[in-house]
Amino acid sequence: MPEDEDIRTGRHCVFVLHAHLVFLTKYQRDVFADRHLERMEEIMRDVCADFGAELREFDGAGSHVHLLVSFPPKVALSKLVNSLKGVSSRRMRQEFPELAAHYYRASRLWSGSYFAGSLAGAPVAELREYVERQNRPARGAPQRVSL
């Protein structure tokens, strides 16, 4: 079971949902300096907050960024990603016009693709074993489940 601080509650659910996201710059060019990454983290924290999500970790290099996001089940991850990439691209281009020199033929900061990996509290093999160990109740006999 995850640590208590990772468990979040909604109106009708209890959840722990995390995603590891990686965004690459267009043409994988090294365009970010430390000041760019600091501002981008602020922007992405604001976007996550708008979705009811939380940016747990952020880091990056010249050509890409990594995010660890905790999000509620009502959020479609693809919509969150589209907003993170769109808002950050627009704001970064407004605040740092020198980034435009790296766009070449496209006026986009990010590559059209991204990586998204889900994170769970236990490896898949352990979860599979846990599910297999469950005792199926006899037909017609209700079983009480506690969370």
VMD Tcl script that builds the backbone (N, CA, C; Angstrom):
set m [mol new atoms 441]
animate dup $m
set s [atomselect $m all]
$s set {name element resname resid chain x y z} {
  {N N MET 1 A 0.852 -1.184 0.000}
  {CA C MET 1 A 0.000 0.000 0.000}
  {C C MET 1 A 0.888 1.233 0.000}
  {N N PRO 2 A 0.526 2.258 -0.766}
  {CA C PRO 2 A 1.329 3.470 -0.802}
  {C C PRO 2 A 1.297 4.202 0.536}
  {N N GLU 3 A 2.228 5.119 0.666}
  {CA C GLU 3 A 2.267 5.923 1.885}
  {C C GLU 3 A 0.993 6.744 1.998}
  {N N ASP 4 A 0.561 7.030 3.231}
  {CA C ASP 4 A -0.682 7.756 3.461}
  {C C ASP 4 A -0.729 9.099 2.747}
  {N N GLU 5 A 0.408 9.786 2.625}
  {CA C GLU 5 A 0.401 11.105 1.992}
  {C C GLU 5 A 0.108 11.019 0.498}
  {N N ASP 6 A 0.280 9.837 -0.115}
  {CA C ASP 6 A -0.015 9.666 -1.527}
  {C C ASP 6 A -1.490 9.391 -1.780}
  {N N ILE 7 A -2.205 8.951 -0.781}
  {CA C ILE 7 A -3.614 8.619 -0.954}
  {C C ILE 7 A -4.431 9.902 -0.974}
  {N N ARG 8 A -5.211 10.049 -2.034}
  {CA C ARG 8 A -6.079 11.220 -2.169}
  {C C ARG 8 A -7.528 10.750 -2.185}
  {N N THR 9 A -8.424 11.637 -1.843}
  {CA C THR 9 A -9.837 11.277 -1.842}
  {C C THR 9 A -10.611 12.225 -2.729}
  {N N GLY 10 A -11.607 11.668 -3.354}
  {CA C GLY 10 A -12.554 12.449 -4.129}
  {C C GLY 10 A -13.909 12.319 -3.469}
  {N N ARG 11 A -14.918 12.799 -4.128}
  {CA C ARG 11 A -16.255 12.744 -3.552}
  {C C ARG 11 A -16.730 11.302 -3.367}
  {N N HIS 12 A -16.403 10.441 -4.331}
  {CA C HIS 12 A -16.880 9.060 -4.277}
  {C C HIS 12 A -15.764 8.035 -4.435}
  {N N CYS 13 A -14.533 8.437 -4.218}
  {CA C CYS 13 A -13.452 7.488 -4.431}
  {C C CYS 13 A -12.226 7.841 -3.591}
  {N N VAL 14 A -11.368 6.846 -3.453}
  {CA C VAL 14 A -10.061 6.993 -2.835}
  {C C VAL 14 A -9.083 6.534 -3.898}
  {N N PHE 15 A -8.031 7.308 -4.151}
  {CA C PHE 15 A -7.178 6.973 -5.280}
  {C C PHE 15 A -5.725 7.359 -5.064}
  {N N VAL 16 A -4.881 6.682 -5.828}
  {CA C VAL 16 A -3.460 6.992 -5.933}
  {C C VAL 16 A -3.126 6.811 -7.409}
  {N N LEU 17 A -3.071 7.882 -8.147}
  {CA C LEU 17 A -2.754 7.831 -9.574}
  {C C LEU 17 A -1.580 8.757 -9.853}
  {N N HIS 18 A -0.520 8.190 -10.396}
  {CA C HIS 18 A 0.657 8.964 -10.756}
  {C C HIS 18 A 1.015 8.650 -12.205}
  {N N ALA 19 A 1.570 9.623 -12.889}
  {CA C ALA 19 A 2.076 9.397 -14.243}
  {C C ALA 19 A 3.443 10.054 -14.373}
  {N N HIS 20 A 4.338 9.361 -15.046}
  {CA C HIS 20 A 5.639 9.915 -15.392}
  {C C HIS 20 A 5.514 10.390 -16.838}
  {N N LEU 21 A 5.700 11.685 -17.070}
  {CA C LEU 21 A 5.571 12.278 -18.400}
  {C C LEU 21 A 6.922 12.805 -18.856}
  {N N VAL 22 A 7.209 12.636 -20.137}
  {CA C VAL 22 A 8.422 13.185 -20.733}
  {C C VAL 22 A 8.023 13.893 -22.013}
  {N N PHE 23 A 8.406 15.170 -22.128}
  {CA C PHE 23 A 8.155 15.966 -23.325}
  {C C PHE 23 A 9.496 16.318 -23.962}
  {N N LEU 24 A 9.580 16.123 -25.273}
  {CA C LEU 24 A 10.790 16.469 -26.032}
  {C C LEU 24 A 10.554 17.754 -26.802}
  {N N THR 25 A 11.604 18.550 -26.952}
  {CA C THR 25 A 11.490 19.752 -27.766}
  {C C THR 25 A 11.396 19.360 -29.240}
  {N N LYS 26 A 10.827 20.253 -30.038}
  {CA C LYS 26 A 10.733 20.023 -31.477}
  {C C LYS 26 A 12.140 19.830 -32.032}
  {N N TYR 27 A 12.331 18.821 -32.837}
  {CA C TYR 27 A 13.621 18.451 -33.437}
  {C C TYR 27 A 14.666 18.060 -32.385}
  {N N GLN 28 A 14.241 17.850 -31.153}
  {CA C GLN 28 A 15.120 17.465 -30.038}
  {C C GLN 28 A 16.336 18.376 -29.904}
  {N N ARG 29 A 16.130 19.646 -30.103}
  {CA C ARG 29 A 17.202 20.636 -29.967}
  {C C ARG 29 A 17.377 21.025 -28.513}
  {N N ASP 30 A 18.602 21.293 -28.116}
  {CA C ASP 30 A 18.882 21.815 -26.773}
  {C C ASP 30 A 18.534 23.295 -26.754}
  {N N VAL 31 A 17.421 23.630 -26.118}
  {CA C VAL 31 A 16.985 25.024 -26.101}
  {C C VAL 31 A 16.832 25.590 -24.696}
  {N N PHE 32 A 16.778 24.738 -23.666}
  {CA C PHE 32 A 16.486 25.212 -22.326}
  {C C PHE 32 A 17.745 25.452 -21.499}
  {N N ALA 33 A 17.760 26.593 -20.848}
  {CA C ALA 33 A 18.751 26.908 -19.818}
  {C C ALA 33 A 18.040 26.758 -18.472}
  {N N ASP 34 A 18.771 26.897 -17.397}
  {CA C ASP 34 A 18.192 26.729 -16.065}
  {C C ASP 34 A 17.032 27.696 -15.823}
  {N N ARG 35 A 17.165 28.946 -16.279}
  {CA C ARG 35 A 16.091 29.930 -16.050}
  {C C ARG 35 A 14.823 29.535 -16.788}
  {N N HIS 36 A 14.953 28.891 -17.957}
  {CA C HIS 36 A 13.783 28.416 -18.693}
  {C C HIS 36 A 13.085 27.301 -17.911}
  {N N LEU 37 A 13.876 26.375 -17.389}
  {CA C LEU 37 A 13.302 25.244 -16.667}
  {C C LEU 37 A 12.626 25.684 -15.373}
  {N N GLU 38 A 13.206 26.683 -14.699}
  {CA C GLU 38 A 12.587 27.195 -13.468}
  {C C GLU 38 A 11.213 27.794 -13.767}
  {N N ARG 39 A 11.129 28.596 -14.822}
  {CA C ARG 39 A 9.844 29.209 -15.176}
  {C C ARG 39 A 8.853 28.151 -15.675}
  {N N MET 40 A 9.348 27.192 -16.435}
  {CA C MET 40 A 8.471 26.147 -16.954}
  {C C MET 40 A 7.855 25.336 -15.820}
  {N N GLU 41 A 8.622 25.066 -14.787}
  {CA C GLU 41 A 8.086 24.334 -13.633}
  {C C GLU 41 A 6.924 25.111 -13.014}
  {N N GLU 42 A 7.069 26.421 -12.868}
  {CA C GLU 42 A 5.989 27.245 -12.317}
  {C C GLU 42 A 4.738 27.160 -13.189}
  {N N ILE 43 A 4.933 27.281 -14.489}
  {CA C ILE 43 A 3.804 27.227 -15.423}
  {C C ILE 43 A 3.099 25.874 -15.326}
  {N N MET 44 A 3.875 24.799 -15.307}
  {CA C MET 44 A 3.281 23.468 -15.282}
  {C C MET 44 A 2.605 23.170 -13.950}
  {N N ARG 45 A 3.113 23.729 -12.860}
  {CA C ARG 45 A 2.423 23.580 -11.569}
  {C C ARG 45 A 1.050 24.247 -11.620}
  {N N ASP 46 A 0.981 25.433 -12.238}
  {CA C ASP 46 A -0.296 26.136 -12.362}
  {C C ASP 46 A -1.291 25.358 -13.216}
  {N N VAL 47 A -0.828 24.804 -14.320}
  {CA C VAL 47 A -1.711 24.022 -15.196}
  {C C VAL 47 A -2.227 22.794 -14.451}
  {N N CYS 48 A -1.347 22.100 -13.747}
  {CA C CYS 48 A -1.775 20.933 -12.980}
  {C C CYS 48 A -2.836 21.320 -11.949}
  {N N ALA 49 A -2.622 22.427 -11.267}
  {CA C ALA 49 A -3.580 22.875 -10.259}
  {C C ALA 49 A -4.949 23.143 -10.886}
  {N N ASP 50 A -4.967 23.680 -12.099}
  {CA C ASP 50 A -6.237 23.926 -12.794}
  {C C ASP 50 A -7.011 22.633 -13.046}
  {N N PHE 51 A -6.320 21.514 -13.158}
  {CA C PHE 51 A -6.944 20.220 -13.399}
  {C C PHE 51 A -7.206 19.447 -12.106}
  {N N GLY 52 A -6.839 20.010 -10.968}
  {CA C GLY 52 A -6.967 19.280 -9.714}
  {C C GLY 52 A -5.858 18.261 -9.546}
  {N N ALA 53 A -4.807 18.401 -10.338}
  {CA C ALA 53 A -3.655 17.500 -10.278}
  {C C ALA 53 A -2.538 18.182 -9.494}
  {N N GLU 54 A -1.497 17.428 -9.207}
  {CA C GLU 54 A -0.366 17.980 -8.464}
  {C C GLU 54 A 0.925 17.564 -9.153}
  {N N LEU 55 A 1.772 18.547 -9.431}
  {CA C LEU 55 A 3.089 18.266 -9.993}
  {C C LEU 55 A 3.992 17.910 -8.827}
  {N N ARG 56 A 4.322 16.615 -8.691}
  {CA C ARG 56 A 5.114 16.139 -7.561}
  {C C ARG 56 A 6.605 16.380 -7.776}
  {N N GLU 57 A 7.078 16.152 -8.994}
  {CA C GLU 57 A 8.497 16.349 -9.314}
  {C C GLU 57 A 8.616 16.915 -10.716}
  {N N PHE 58 A 9.647 17.727 -10.924}
  {CA C PHE 58 A 9.920 18.303 -12.243}
  {C C PHE 58 A 11.416 18.439 -12.396}
  {N N ASP 59 A 11.919 18.063 -13.554}
  {CA C ASP 59 A 13.322 18.276 -13.875}
  {C C ASP 59 A 13.465 18.199 -15.376}
  {N N GLY 60 A 14.586 18.618 -15.862}
  {CA C GLY 60 A 14.773 18.578 -17.298}
  {C C GLY 60 A 16.197 18.857 -17.699}
  {N N ALA 61 A 16.388 18.881 -18.994}
  {CA C ALA 61 A 17.686 19.180 -19.595}
  {C C ALA 61 A 17.409 20.101 -20.778}
  {N N GLY 62 A 18.408 20.295 -21.615}
  {CA C GLY 62 A 18.264 21.219 -22.733}
  {C C GLY 62 A 17.189 20.851 -23.726}
  {N N SER 63 A 16.925 19.547 -23.888}
  {CA C SER 63 A 16.009 19.127 -24.944}
  {C C SER 63 A 14.755 18.402 -24.460}
  {N N HIS 64 A 14.567 18.266 -23.155}
  {CA C HIS 64 A 13.394 17.550 -22.672}
  {C C HIS 64 A 13.122 17.875 -21.202}
  {N N VAL 65 A 11.904 17.537 -20.767}
  {CA C VAL 65 A 11.535 17.679 -19.358}
  {C C VAL 65 A 10.855 16.404 -18.882}
  {N N HIS 66 A 11.008 16.128 -17.587}
  {CA C HIS 66 A 10.360 14.999 -16.924}
  {C C HIS 66 A 9.416 15.560 -15.874}
  {N N LEU 67 A 8.221 15.000 -15.790}
  {CA C LEU 67 A 7.244 15.395 -14.792}
  {C C LEU 67 A 6.720 14.156 -14.090}
  {N N LEU 68 A 6.506 14.252 -12.797}
  {CA C LEU 68 A 5.793 13.228 -12.050}
  {C C LEU 68 A 4.529 13.907 -11.550}
  {N N VAL 69 A 3.393 13.452 -12.061}
  {CA C VAL 69 A 2.117 14.107 -11.797}
  {C C VAL 69 A 1.188 13.156 -11.057}
  {N N SER 70 A 0.564 13.653 -10.009}
  {CA C SER 70 A -0.497 12.933 -9.309}
  {C C SER 70 A -1.801 13.561 -9.774}
  {N N PHE 71 A -2.739 12.728 -10.249}
  {CA C PHE 71 A -3.951 13.294 -10.831}
  {C C PHE 71 A -5.184 12.518 -10.388}
  {N N PRO 72 A -6.348 13.170 -10.353}
  {CA C PRO 72 A -7.582 12.488 -9.963}
  {C C PRO 72 A -8.143 11.663 -11.118}
  {N N PRO 73 A -8.978 10.665 -10.810}
  {CA C PRO 73 A -9.508 9.787 -11.848}
  {C C PRO 73 A -10.397 10.497 -12.866}
  {N N LYS 74 A -10.939 11.649 -12.525}
  {CA C LYS 74 A -11.810 12.352 -13.472}
  {C C LYS 74 A -11.020 13.047 -14.585}
  {N N VAL 75 A -9.704 13.123 -14.451}
  {CA C VAL 75 A -8.867 13.800 -15.444}
  {C C VAL 75 A -8.404 12.816 -16.507}
  {N N ALA 76 A -8.671 13.153 -17.764}
  {CA C ALA 76 A -8.129 12.365 -18.871}
  {C C ALA 76 A -6.673 12.792 -19.058}
  {N N LEU 77 A -5.772 11.844 -18.938}
  {CA C LEU 77 A -4.348 12.163 -18.992}
  {C C LEU 77 A -3.982 12.869 -20.295}
  {N N SER 78 A -4.579 12.472 -21.405}
  {CA C SER 78 A -4.266 13.105 -22.690}
  {C C SER 78 A -4.665 14.578 -22.698}
  {N N LYS 79 A -5.760 14.923 -22.057}
  {CA C LYS 79 A -6.167 16.334 -21.977}
  {C C LYS 79 A -5.212 17.136 -21.097}
  {N N LEU 80 A -4.769 16.529 -19.997}
  {CA C LEU 80 A -3.792 17.190 -19.142}
  {C C LEU 80 A -2.500 17.436 -19.908}
  {N N VAL 81 A -2.028 16.431 -20.641}
  {CA C VAL 81 A -0.795 16.562 -21.425}
  {C C VAL 81 A -0.945 17.661 -22.470}
  {N N ASN 82 A -2.071 17.665 -23.200}
  {CA C ASN 82 A -2.289 18.700 -24.220}
  {C C ASN 82 A -2.255 20.093 -23.616}
  {N N SER 83 A -2.843 20.238 -22.443}
  {CA C SER 83 A -2.846 21.538 -21.789}
  {C C SER 83 A -1.454 21.912 -21.284}
  {N N LEU 84 A -0.754 20.965 -20.680}
  {CA C LEU 84 A 0.611 21.235 -20.205}
  {C C LEU 84 A 1.503 21.693 -21.351}
  {N N LYS 85 A 1.447 20.979 -22.468}
  {CA C LYS 85 A 2.307 21.318 -23.602}
  {C C LYS 85 A 1.866 22.626 -24.261}
  {N N GLY 86 A 0.570 22.814 -24.437}
  {CA C GLY 86 A 0.073 24.014 -25.106}
  {C C GLY 86 A 0.313 25.287 -24.318}
  {N N VAL 87 A -0.053 25.267 -23.050}
  {CA C VAL 87 A 0.105 26.454 -22.207}
  {C C VAL 87 A 1.582 26.781 -22.014}
  {N N SER 88 A 2.398 25.752 -21.736}
  {CA C SER 88 A 3.821 26.027 -21.519}
  {C C SER 88 A 4.480 26.556 -22.793}
  {N N SER 89 A 4.112 26.023 -23.947}
  {CA C SER 89 A 4.687 26.497 -25.210}
  {C C SER 89 A 4.333 27.964 -25.446}
  {N N ARG 90 A 3.070 28.282 -25.280}
  {CA C ARG 90 A 2.617 29.652 -25.516}
  {C C ARG 90 A 3.276 30.643 -24.551}
  {N N ARG 91 A 3.271 30.313 -23.276}
  {CA C ARG 91 A 3.833 31.236 -22.280}
  {C C ARG 91 A 5.349 31.362 -22.402}
  {N N MET 92 A 6.013 30.250 -22.670}
  {CA C MET 92 A 7.474 30.307 -22.813}
  {C C MET 92 A 7.864 31.147 -24.028}
  {N N ARG 93 A 7.126 31.021 -25.119}
  {CA C ARG 93 A 7.435 31.826 -26.312}
  {C C ARG 93 A 7.164 33.306 -26.063}
  {N N GLN 94 A 6.141 33.609 -25.264}
  {CA C GLN 94 A 5.845 35.003 -24.935}
  {C C GLN 94 A 6.912 35.601 -24.028}
  {N N GLU 95 A 7.325 34.848 -23.023}
  {CA C GLU 95 A 8.247 35.363 -22.016}
  {C C GLU 95 A 9.714 35.277 -22.426}
  {N N PHE 96 A 10.038 34.357 -23.322}
  {CA C PHE 96 A 11.415 34.165 -23.781}
  {C C PHE 96 A 11.450 34.146 -25.306}
  {N N PRO 97 A 11.372 35.317 -25.943}
  {CA C PRO 97 A 11.329 35.358 -27.407}
  {C C PRO 97 A 12.554 34.730 -28.077}
  {N N GLU 98 A 13.668 34.651 -27.356}
  {CA C GLU 98 A 14.874 34.053 -27.943}
  {C C GLU 98 A 14.701 32.565 -28.237}
  {N N LEU 99 A 13.707 31.928 -27.622}
  {CA C LEU 99 A 13.458 30.513 -27.901}
  {C C LEU 99 A 12.976 30.304 -29.335}
  {N N ALA 100 A 12.375 31.322 -29.931}
  {CA C ALA 100 A 11.843 31.205 -31.297}
  {C C ALA 100 A 12.939 30.884 -32.311}
  {N N ALA 101 A 14.167 31.247 -32.035}
  {CA C ALA 101 A 15.271 30.972 -32.965}
  {C C ALA 101 A 15.505 29.482 -33.130}
  {N N HIS 102 A 15.048 28.687 -32.197}
  {CA C HIS 102 A 15.269 27.244 -32.241}
  {C C HIS 102 A 14.144 26.483 -32.937}
  {N N TYR 103 A 13.084 27.172 -33.349}
  {CA C TYR 103 A 11.936 26.491 -33.932}
  {C C TYR 103 A 12.151 26.095 -35.384}
  {N N TYR 104 A 13.027 26.776 -36.068}
  {CA C TYR 104 A 13.283 26.520 -37.477}
  {C C TYR 104 A 11.987 26.649 -38.283}
  {N N ARG 105 A 11.518 25.580 -38.880}
  {CA C ARG 105 A 10.351 25.656 -39.765}
  {C C ARG 105 A 9.025 25.616 -39.019}
  {N N ALA 106 A 9.026 25.192 -37.798}
  {CA C ALA 106 A 7.773 25.055 -37.059}
  {C C ALA 106 A 7.748 26.046 -35.901}
  {N N SER 107 A 6.575 26.579 -35.643}
  {CA C SER 107 A 6.460 27.503 -34.508}
  {C C SER 107 A 5.932 26.748 -33.287}
  {N N ARG 108 A 6.562 25.641 -32.987}
  {CA C ARG 108 A 6.178 24.820 -31.845}
  {C C ARG 108 A 7.393 24.586 -30.956}
  {N N LEU 109 A 7.146 24.619 -29.680}
  {CA C LEU 109 A 8.217 24.339 -28.730}
  {C C LEU 109 A 8.413 22.829 -28.571}
  {N N TRP 110 A 7.300 22.082 -28.527}
  {CA C TRP 110 A 7.348 20.654 -28.220}
  {C C TRP 110 A 7.167 19.787 -29.459}
  {N N SER 111 A 7.756 18.622 -29.403}
  {CA C SER 111 A 7.490 17.585 -30.388}
  {C C SER 111 A 6.026 17.176 -30.240}
  {N N GLY 112 A 5.431 16.645 -31.285}
  {CA C GLY 112 A 4.033 16.225 -31.221}
  {C C GLY 112 A 3.804 15.006 -30.351}
  {N N SER 113 A 4.842 14.259 -30.053}
  {CA C SER 113 A 4.695 13.047 -29.249}
  {C C SER 113 A 5.125 13.301 -27.805}
  {N N TYR 114 A 4.860 12.312 -26.958}
  {CA C TYR 114 A 5.279 12.382 -25.561}
  {C C TYR 114 A 5.327 10.981 -24.991}
  {N N PHE 115 A 5.977 10.816 -23.856}
  {CA C PHE 115 A 5.990 9.557 -23.128}
  {C C PHE 115 A 5.112 9.710 -21.903}
  {N N ALA 116 A 4.286 8.710 -21.630}
  {CA C ALA 116 A 3.490 8.666 -20.406}
  {C C ALA 116 A 3.592 7.265 -19.838}
  {N N GLY 117 A 4.049 7.157 -18.613}
  {CA C GLY 117 A 4.137 5.869 -17.933}
  {C C GLY 117 A 3.355 5.929 -16.640}
  {N N SER 118 A 2.603 4.879 -16.366}
  {CA C SER 118 A 1.835 4.858 -15.123}
  {C C SER 118 A 2.704 4.289 -14.009}
  {N N LEU 119 A 2.427 4.735 -12.822}
  {CA C LEU 119 A 3.169 4.272 -11.648}
  {C C LEU 119 A 2.177 3.660 -10.679}
  {N N ALA 120 A 2.550 2.559 -10.109}
  {CA C ALA 120 A 1.698 1.908 -9.124}
  {C C ALA 120 A 2.510 1.692 -7.858}
  {N N GLY 121 A 1.817 1.359 -6.804}
  {CA C GLY 121 A 2.487 1.142 -5.535}
  {C C GLY 121 A 3.259 -0.162 -5.483}
  {N N ALA 122 A 3.002 -1.081 -6.406}
  {CA C ALA 122 A 3.682 -2.373 -6.410}
  {C C ALA 122 A 3.928 -2.785 -7.858}
  {N N PRO 123 A 4.935 -3.600 -8.088}
  {CA C PRO 123 A 5.174 -4.099 -9.445}
  {C C PRO 123 A 4.001 -4.938 -9.936}
  {N N VAL 124 A 3.838 -5.024 -11.242}
  {CA C VAL 124 A 2.723 -5.750 -11.846}
  {C C VAL 124 A 2.691 -7.207 -11.378}
  {N N ALA 125 A 3.845 -7.843 -11.281}
  {CA C ALA 125 A 3.885 -9.245 -10.853}
  {C C ALA 125 A 3.290 -9.410 -9.451}
  {N N GLU 126 A 3.596 -8.489 -8.557}
  {CA C GLU 126 A 3.046 -8.570 -7.198}
  {C C GLU 126 A 1.541 -8.353 -7.204}
  {N N LEU 127 A 1.059 -7.421 -8.005}
  {CA C LEU 127 A -0.383 -7.186 -8.089}
  {C C LEU 127 A -1.095 -8.410 -8.655}
  {N N ARG 128 A -0.510 -9.021 -9.673}
  {CA C ARG 128 A -1.104 -10.213 -10.273}
  {C C ARG 128 A -1.210 -11.320 -9.218}
  {N N GLU 129 A -0.145 -11.541 -8.438}
  {CA C GLU 129 A -0.173 -12.558 -7.394}
  {C C GLU 129 A -1.228 -12.231 -6.335}
  {N N TYR 130 A -1.353 -10.961 -5.980}
  {CA C TYR 130 A -2.341 -10.549 -4.982}
  {C C TYR 130 A -3.744 -10.879 -5.464}
  {N N VAL 131 A -4.036 -10.545 -6.725}
  {CA C VAL 131 A -5.357 -10.818 -7.274}
  {C C VAL 131 A -5.603 -12.328 -7.334}
  {N N GLU 132 A -4.606 -13.098 -7.719}
  {CA C GLU 132 A -4.757 -14.551 -7.803}
  {C C GLU 132 A -4.982 -15.178 -6.430}
  {N N ARG 133 A -4.463 -14.582 -5.367}
  {CA C ARG 133 A -4.609 -15.125 -4.009}
  {C C ARG 133 A -5.973 -14.837 -3.392}
  {N N GLN 134 A -6.769 -14.010 -4.021}
  {CA C GLN 134 A -8.071 -13.669 -3.451}
  {C C GLN 134 A -8.969 -14.905 -3.449}
  {N N ASN 135 A -9.695 -15.090 -2.367}
  {CA C ASN 135 A -10.620 -16.216 -2.263}
  {C C ASN 135 A -11.958 -15.803 -2.831}
  {N N ARG 136 A -12.326 -16.439 -3.921}
  {CA C ARG 136 A -13.622 -16.148 -4.527}
  {C C ARG 136 A -14.698 -16.700 -3.605}
  {N N PRO 137 A -15.713 -15.893 -3.282}
  {CA C PRO 137 A -16.765 -16.385 -2.380}
  {C C PRO 137 A -17.599 -17.467 -3.068}
  {N N ALA 138 A -18.215 -18.289 -2.235}
  {CA C ALA 138 A -19.118 -19.305 -2.778}
  {C C ALA 138 A -20.246 -18.599 -3.498}
  {N N ARG 139 A -20.759 -19.229 -4.525}
  {CA C ARG 139 A -21.810 -18.632 -5.335}
  {C C ARG 139 A -22.973 -18.197 -4.462}
  {N N GLY 140 A -23.372 -16.928 -4.586}
  {CA C GLY 140 A -24.511 -16.403 -3.861}
  {C C GLY 140 A -24.185 -15.860 -2.477}
  {N N ALA 141 A -22.989 -16.099 -1.974}
  {CA C ALA 141 A -22.629 -15.605 -0.639}
  {C C ALA 141 A -21.913 -14.274 -0.774}
  {N N PRO 142 A -22.495 -13.185 -0.263}
  {CA C PRO 142 A -21.836 -11.879 -0.355}
  {C C PRO 142 A -20.589 -11.835 0.525}
  {N N GLN 143 A -19.604 -11.092 0.069}
  {CA C GLN 143 A -18.373 -10.954 0.845}
  {C C GLN 143 A -18.153 -9.475 1.082}
  {N N ARG 144 A -17.837 -9.097 2.289}
  {CA C ARG 144 A -17.621 -7.702 2.634}
  {C C ARG 144 A -16.177 -7.327 2.294}
  {N N VAL 145 A -16.022 -6.195 1.608}
  {CA C VAL 145 A -14.718 -5.711 1.216}
  {C C VAL 145 A -14.448 -4.418 1.960}
  {N N SER 146 A -13.259 -4.292 2.532}
  {CA C SER 146 A -12.900 -3.037 3.199}
  {C C SER 146 A -11.684 -2.442 2.509}
  {N N LEU 147 A -11.657 -1.143 2.438}
  {CA C LEU 147 A -10.528 -0.425 1.819}
  {C C LEU 147 A -9.588 0.100 2.845}
}
mol reanalyze $m
mol bondsrecalc $m
mol representation Tube
mol addrep $m
